Amino acid sequence: MILGGRLRISRFLLPILFPACVSPQPGPATETGTDAAADTATDTTETAWLDVQPHPTQGSLLVATWNQTLAGETALRWSMGDESHTTSAITQAVGEQQRILAGVPYGSTVTVDLLVDDQPIASTTATTDPLPENMPRPTLLVADEAGQDPDLNYLLLSTSSGGTWGGAWWTAIIDRQGRVVWARQGQSHRVNMQVQTSTDGHDILIDQNSYWGSFDNGVNSQVDRVKLDGTVLETVPTPGLHHPFTELPDGRLAWGAIDGTDETLAVEQADGSVANLWSCRDFLAKMGASSNCGSNTLRYDADRGTFLFSFFTTQTVFEIDATTGSALRWFGHLDGSYTFDPDDSAFWWQHGVHWTDAGTLLVSTKSANGGHETMVREYQVDDDTQTLTQIWSFGEGQGIFAADMGEAWRLQGGNTLHNYGTTARVREVTSDGQVVWDLIWADGNTIGRMTALSSLEPLLP
């Protein structure tokens, strides 16, 4: 149904519209009693069957269908050589069942085992579809498993098939071996540079950016909310979407909406309308500054109730109150910005700025004004002295430069994941500066925003 400008598919309708995505109901009740149950277990275990086929539209997913002859905690295990992965266990009743397997690389033949109460009941083999044509794939340069964050098993990101804006864009999921395990091509004449998971971790949000895709000032930009099987749960119009968007805890979206030389912080309202919370042009006019307004990062922090809104045109980051729309403070190079300590730790051409769980500010930046290295800087923010004090950095002397885009994320175990944007490279580094994971795309690709994933199961229907 259409509600407030969104095209919505109710989650309650999914079993009706997409019956292959849910488990069938258990079959008729059988004879009960201890002896009967024992006889049933003896007789029906031998007749258990398992069939596994590639998903009809997402060929790296495998659809397993089986005859559940014994009720119990049921899981699927797929293996390939010495590699083995097991799904979470689900209590299943006797009868025909179905489940989708995610995480198998494209073009792989695997053995799939049906496990009931940790015991193998049936087994078969299956082969995923080949990697889609023109799908960019990375090369794994470094893989130090002992030093890697154990909670990062997959990486969600977007990548172009050629150049920053040219060619098709793809949303992809990469595993720790650098293999593509899921991919979805973006719409024609659209750019997908800000792909991310929803705040609850259950959906993938894909920006279909028309500003850079067809140069229409973002009139036809939108964000699709999808599941791994390709189901589009809703499509949200985001007129003026120029670069970044973010999701609020209640599912509403906010984005940078550009109009000529101005860019506003547009926030979707409960009724589906759009309100402009803050204007870059109005703010600059009040302080007597003159500059075009072009953003590259927008993050919402629920604990603070604020947005971090980063502008490459002013090389400044604003913290905006999500309720009042007031600029509470700003960091960078406009008058009134907090200072940097030491002076040479200032960020330039900053991207991906956000608050860490420890309350520090993390940013991907050029090493200096006009510098030719891209690095990560982390700051402690002191409101009393209005100072950003650098407490950690990485990248100086590494010789890697990203002309545009990029971001850095602090992982759960303390490592930092750095994305080099138009240089199309991702590196994981420890707190003492050791590179433990390094992926590179070497065909003139660009990579957009990235999200570290522990499991793919929450993204399934």
N, C-alpha and C positions, 0 to 999 in steps of 0.2 A: 504494500500500500504506500501511498505518498503521504508523507507527514512533514510539514514545515520545510519543504524543499528537498528533503532527503528521499531517496529511493530505498525503502526498507524491506527486508525479508525477515519476518519474525523467526526467532530461534525455535519457537514452538511449531512452526510450519515445516521446518527442515525434514523431519521424518516423512512428511507427506510429499514434499517436492523432490527430495533426494533420498529415496528409500535405501539405496546402497550404502548410505553413510551410517546406518544404524543397525543394531542387531535385531534379527527377527524375534518374535515372541516365542517362548518355549512351546514345545509340542504338547500333546494331550498328557494328562496325568497318567502315571503308570502304577502298577501294583505296589503297595507299600509293605513294610515289614522287613525284619533283618534278613531272613532267608531269601526273600524276593530280591532285596537290594543286592545281596551278594551274588545271586544268580545273574541279575542284570549286568553287574560289573563284569562277571566272567564272560557272559555271552556277547555283550555289545562292544567291549573294548576291541575285539578282533575286527569289528565291522566299521571302526572309526575311519573317516576319510578326510582329506585336506586338499583343497585346491587353491592355488595361488596364481594370480594373473596380474599383469601391469594394469594400473588405473587407465581408463579409456582416454582421459585428457591430460593427466599428469603422470607421464610415463616412468618417473623415478619412484613413484609410490606403488606399492604392491597391495592388492586387495585379496585378503585371505578369507576363504569361505570353508566351513567345516561342519561335520556332524558331531555335536557335543554328546558323547555317549555316557559321560560321567559328569555329574554336577561337581563344581569345585572351583578353586582359584586357578584361573586359566591365563596363560601367557603365550606369546609367540617368540621364538628365538630364530634369528637368521645368522648364518655363519658363512664365511668365505675364507678358505685357508685357515690360518691361525686366528682370524678375527671373528669375534662373536658378540652379538648384541641381543638383549632380551627386553621385551616390552614390560611395562608394569602389569601386575596380575589383576584380573577382574573376576569377580564371582559370576559364573555363568551357569545357567540351568541346562538341562538336557534339551537337545533340539538343534536345529541348524542355526549357526552363528556366522557373523562376519566382522572383520576388523581391518583397518588400513595400517600397513607398515610404512613407516617413514625413516629416512636416514640411509637407505641403500643408494650407493652411487649409480649414476647413469651407466648403462652398458655393462652391468655386473650380473653374473650368475651366482645365485646363493642357494644354500640349503635352508629350508624353513621347517622348524619343528614345532608341533603343537604340544604344549606342556600343560598338564592338569595336576595341580598340587605338586609341582616341580618334576613330575614324571612325564617322559615323552610318550605321547599317545599315537601320533601320526607324523609323517614326514614327507616332504616333496621338494622339488627344486623349482626355481623360477628365475627369469631373466628380465631385468629392467630395460626400458627402451634406450636407444643410443642417445648421447648428448645432442640436444637440438642444434641444428645447423647455425653457424655464426654465433653460438653462445660463447662468450669469452671465458677462458679457463685460466686459473693462475698456475704458477710454477712454485713449488715448495723449495725454498732455499735453506731454511734452518728449521729443525724440529727437535728441540731438546726437551723430551717428554718429562724428564725429572724436574725441570724448572718451570714447566707450564702450569697455569692455573687449572686445577682439576675440574672446576665448575664450567669451564668453557669447552663445550664439545662441538658446537657449531657456530658459524658466523653468518648472520643475515646481513646482506648489503645489496646495493644496486651497482650496476656497471654498464658502461656504454660499450657498444661493439666497435666504435671507432671515433676517436677525438672526444672533445669535451661535450659538444652538442650534437655532432653528426652521428649518423647511424642509429640502429635500434638500441633501446635501453632494456635491460633485463633486471628483474629482481631475482636474487639467487641465494641459496644457502650452501655454504662450504663446510666440509668437515675438517678435522684436525690433520688429515693427510693431504689437504688441498684439493679434494675431489668435490665436484659439484653434485649435491644430493637432491636438489630441488631448484627449479627455475620457472619463471613466468615472464613472457615478453610483454613489454609495455605497449600501450596504444600507439598507433601511427601518429607522428608529429607531436609526440609528447615526450617529456623528460622526467625520469623518476630518480631524483637525486636525494630525496629526504625520506626514503623508505624506513619504517620503524615498526616495532611491535606496539600494540595497544598497552595502556597502562596496566591492565590486568594480565597481560602476557598471553592472551588467548587468540588474538587476531593479528594479521599483518596489515598495516596501513600503507598504501601505495599512492604516492602523489602522481597524478597525471597532469604535469605542469605544461600548460600551453604557452606561458610567457616565453620560455626558451624553445619550446617545441615547434610553435608556429608563429611566434613573435606577434601575438595578438593582445599584448598587455595583460595577459592572464585572464581574459574574459571567460574562456572555457576551461579554466583549471578546475580540477576536482580531486578528491581523495576517495579511493576505493578501500573498503574494509573487506578482506578476503580470508578464507581458510586455505589450508594446504591443498585440499582437493579441488580448488578453483572456484568454490562457491563464493559469490559476491554477496555479502550480507547487506551492504548498503553503499550508496554512492553519495558523497557530500559535495555539493558545489562550493568551491572556494574562490570566488571571483577576485581577480587581482593577485592571486598567489604568485609570488615572484621567486622566492627561494624557500624559506623555512615554514614549517607548521609544527604544532605540538598538540597533544591531546590532554584534556582536563580529566580529573578522576571520574567525572560523571559521563564521559564519552563525548562531550562537546569538543569541537576543534577551535584552535586559534591559529592565525597565520599572519604573515606580513603581506599586506595588500598594497600594491603599488599603483599610483595614479600620477603620471607625469613625473615630476621631480620629488613628490612626496610619497612616503610609505607609512601606512598606519598599522596599528596592532588591531586586527579584526578578530572579534570573538563571536562565535556562534551562540545564539541565545536559546533558551529552553523551547521557545515556540518555532525555532528554525530560522528566525531572522538573524541579521548580522549587525553588530554594533561596533563602531570604531572606538576602542578604548583609549588610544593614545596616538598622537600625530607627531612624527619626526619633524616635519616642516614647522609646525607651530612651536615646538620646543626650541628649535634652532633660532626661530625669529625672536623669541622672548630673550634669548641670550645674545642677540645681535650677531649670530654666526650665519654664514651662508655656505651651503653645501647641498649636493644631491643626496637623496636618502636611499640607500640600497643596503638591505640586510642580508645576512647569511646564516644566522643561527637564532632560534627561538626555543627556549626551554621554560617549562612551568615547574615550579617547586611547590609542592603541596604543603610542606611544613612551614615555609615562609609565606605562602600565599602571594608569591610574586613571579613575574616573568623576567628572565634574562634575555635581552634583545640586543643582538650584536650587529653593528653596522660597519661594513668594510669601507664605505665612503668617508666616514669620519674617524675610522679606526678607534671606535669607542663602543663600550658595552653599557647599556642602560638597564637598571633594575626598576621594573614597573610594578606598582601595587595593582594586584588583579581586581581589587574592588573599586578603588578610587581613580585609577588610571594616572596616578602621579608618578613622576620619576623620582624615586627615593634617593638614588645615588648613581654615579656613573664612573666607569673606569676606562682609562685610555688617554686620549690626546685632545679632547675638547677642554675649554676653560672650565674649571671647577672639578675636573677629574681627580680621583685619588692619585697620590704620587706613588712611584715605584722605588723599592729599596732592595738592592742597590739600583742606581739610575740605569745601568746597562741591562737590567732585567725586564725592561718594558716590553710589552707585546706589540707586534706590528702585523697588520693584515691578519688579524686573529680570526679563528674559526672554531666552532664546536665548543664554545665556552659554556661551562656549567658548574654547579655546586657538587662537590663530592659528598659522600655520606659523612665524612669527617668535617664538613663545613668549610673546606678549602675550595679555591677557585682553580679549575684545571682548563687549560687552553692549548690549542695547536697554533703556532705562530712562526713568523719569520724570525731568524736569530737577531736581526737588527733592522732598522729602517733601510730598505734597499738591500737587505742581506740575501744571501743565496744558499741558505740552509733552512730547513724547516724543523722545528723542535717542539718539545712539550715544556711548558712552564706551569708550576703549581705555586699558588700564593696563599699566605695567611692574610686575611683581611682584618684590619684594625680600624674600627669606626672612630675611636677617640683621636687617633692621629691622622685618620684618613689616608692610610698607607696600605699598599699591597706589597708585602714582604715575600720575596721568593724563598721557598723552602725546599724545592726540588726541581730539577730540570733534566732533560735528556735530549740528545740529538746534535749538540754542538760537536763538530769534528767528525760527524758521521758522513758528511758530504752528500746528503739527500735533500733535494729541494722540490717542493710542490708549488707551482705557480699559483694555483687556486685550490680552494676547498680544503678538506682535511678535518680531523678531530681526534681527540684522545679521551679514553675512558679508563677509570680505575676499576680493576677487577676485584672480585670478592677476596681473593687471597693476597692482594697487595700489588700484583703486577699491573703494568699499564699497557693498554692496547692503543697503538698510534696508527692512524689512517692518513695516507699522504695524498688523497684527493686525485688531482690531475696527473700525478706521477704513478697512480694505481699500484700502491704498495701498502701492506699491513704488517706491522711488526709488534710483537709482544716483548716487553722488556721488564726485567726485575728491578727492584728498588735500588740495587747497586749497579744498574746499567748493563746487565748481561742480556743480550738478545736471545730469546729462547724459542721464538717462532717468527718466521719471515716468509711472506707470500708476495709474489710480484706478478703483475699482468704486463706483458711486454709488447703488446700490439697497439700501442697508442691509445689505450683505454683510459677511462676515468672511473673512479669509484665514488659513490655517494656515501650517505650516512651508513653506519654499521651498528649492529646490536649483537652482543654475545649471548648465546643460548646454551642452556644446560641440556634441555630436552626438546624434542619436536612434538611430543604428544599433546601439549596444550593447544597447539595450532591446528590439530586435526578436528574435523567436524564431530 
